[in-house]
Amino acid sequence: MGTYVNPGNIAFREAVNSMIYIDKSELILYTNRVMNTQQKNICVSRPRCFGKSMSADMLVAYYSKGCESSMLFSGKKAEKDSAFISHLNQHNVIRLDIQRFLETENDLDIFISEIERRVILELTNCFPECTNNISNGKLKTTLEQIFAQTGNGFIFIIDEWDCVFRLAKD
């Protein structure tokens, strides 16, 4: 388990163990239905504090290889679906929390290259047999190389930032 590649279920476990947890696992059922279709790119757009990050953590816990999440979903709505078990912890996941990369407005200039650098570093550690010939530093190239050698793609879960930078007025 890494920070970005197959980060596991720790964040979702914390949410499930909280007294204010609300079961939103039906999102998994929808996501499974649109996987491998033209509707596979999903955007969840809600106001701040409406559970987008928790939903992202839930999807990571459900899809991510390298962890065992069946107990976290025990009794949840999604568990009742016949397709639930077929995707549980069976996919490579890349989880990006954009706010980790954007602490100040100065970070805007470098945040894409920093995301690429950090994710590629983890990918080369997780897939050394697939990435030893990659030198151009592009995430796209690294992912293509891994896919070419393993036949496995990645599910990207991106938690966009909620903050708005305020630029000083002169």
N, C-alpha and C positions, 0 to 999 in steps of 0.2 A: 504494500500500500504506500502511496505517495501523497504528496500535497495536491498534485494536479492529476496524475494518472492513477486511476482506480483508487480513489481516496478512502473507500470503505464506508462504514455506517456509523461512525462515532457521533457525528453531528445530528443525525436523525435519531439515534438512540437517546440522546439528551432531550430532543423534542418530545419523543414518545413518553419519556419518564417524567415530563413536566405536567403539572396539574392543569394547565390550560391547553393541552394538546387537543386538536380537533382533527378527526380522520378526513383527510383529503385524498385518500388513496385511489379514488375513482379516476383521478388523473392518469394513473398507471394504465388502467383499462383503455382509455382513449389513446394514450401514447402507443400502447401495443398494437391497437387497431390500425394506426396510421404508419407504423414502421414499415419500411420498404414500399411506400407509396409516394405519390407526388405531394401529399400533405404531411410528409414526415418532419418538416421544419415547423416547430411550434413556438409561438411567442405568447407568454402569459403576461398580460399587461394589466396591472392593478395599481391602485394608489399605495403609498408607503404604508407599512405595517399591516398588510393584508396577507402575509404568509408566503410571499414569493420565494424567499430564501429557504424557508422550511420545506416548501414543495420541491425546490431544487435538491435539498439534502435528502428528501425522501426518494426522488428518482435516482440519485447517486447510490443510495443504500440498496435500492431494488436491483439496478442493472449491474453495478460494479463487481467485477471479478475480484478475487482476493479477500472476500469477506463472506460471512454466513449470516444472512438477514432474515431467515424464515421466522424466527421467534419474534422479531420486531413487527412483522405483519400479521401475526397470529390474531385472529378475531377482527381484522380490518376488512372493510368492504371489498377491496381488491382481491383478497385471498379467495373469495368465493368463485371467482371467474376461472373457467377451465384453462385459459391460456396463461394464468398467473405463474404457475410453476415453470413453464417453458423458458421464461426470460429471467427468472430470479437468479441474480449473481452470475450471469452467463456472458456479459459483454464487457469489452474494454471501454472505460469511460474517461473522458477528460473533463474535469470540473474547473471552471474559471470563475473566480470571484473578482470582478473588475475593480471593486473598491480596494482590494489589496494592492493594486498597481497604481492607483490614483490617490495619492495623499495630498498633493498640492496641484495647482494649475500648471506648474512647471513640468509635471510628470506627463502631461498630454503629449509632449513632443517625443517621448521615448517609450511610452507604455506598450505599444505594439511590439517593438523589438525586444523589450524586457519580457513580455509574455512568451514570445517565441523562444528566447534564450532559456528561460526557466523550464518550459514544457519540454523542449528538446533535450535538456540535461536529464530530466526524469525519464524520458523515452529511451535515451541511450543507456541508462542504467537498467531499465525494465526489459529492453529488447536488444541487448548487446550483439546478439548474433545477426540482427537485421540492420543495425545502424552503424556498423564499423566503417563503412565507406562513404558516409555522408559528411561533407565538409562545407556546404554552401550556407549553413546556418538558417535555412528556411524550414519552417514547420511543415509546410505543404510537401516539400521534398522528403522530409523524414517520415511523414505519415504514408506517403506513396510507397516508400521503400519497405516499411513494415507491412503494409497491405500486400505488396507484391510477393513478399516472402512467407507471410502467414495466411493470407486470404481473409484476415479478420479486419474489419473496420473499427471505427470508434464512434461512440455516442458522445456528443458534446453537450454539456450542460453549462450554460453561461448565466451567471447571476450578475445582472447589470447593476451599476451603481445607482444609489438613491440621492447622492449628494449633488449639489449644484455649486460650482465654484463661483465665488463673488470676486470679480476683478475690481481692484481699487480704481476709483475715478480721480483724475488729476484736478 
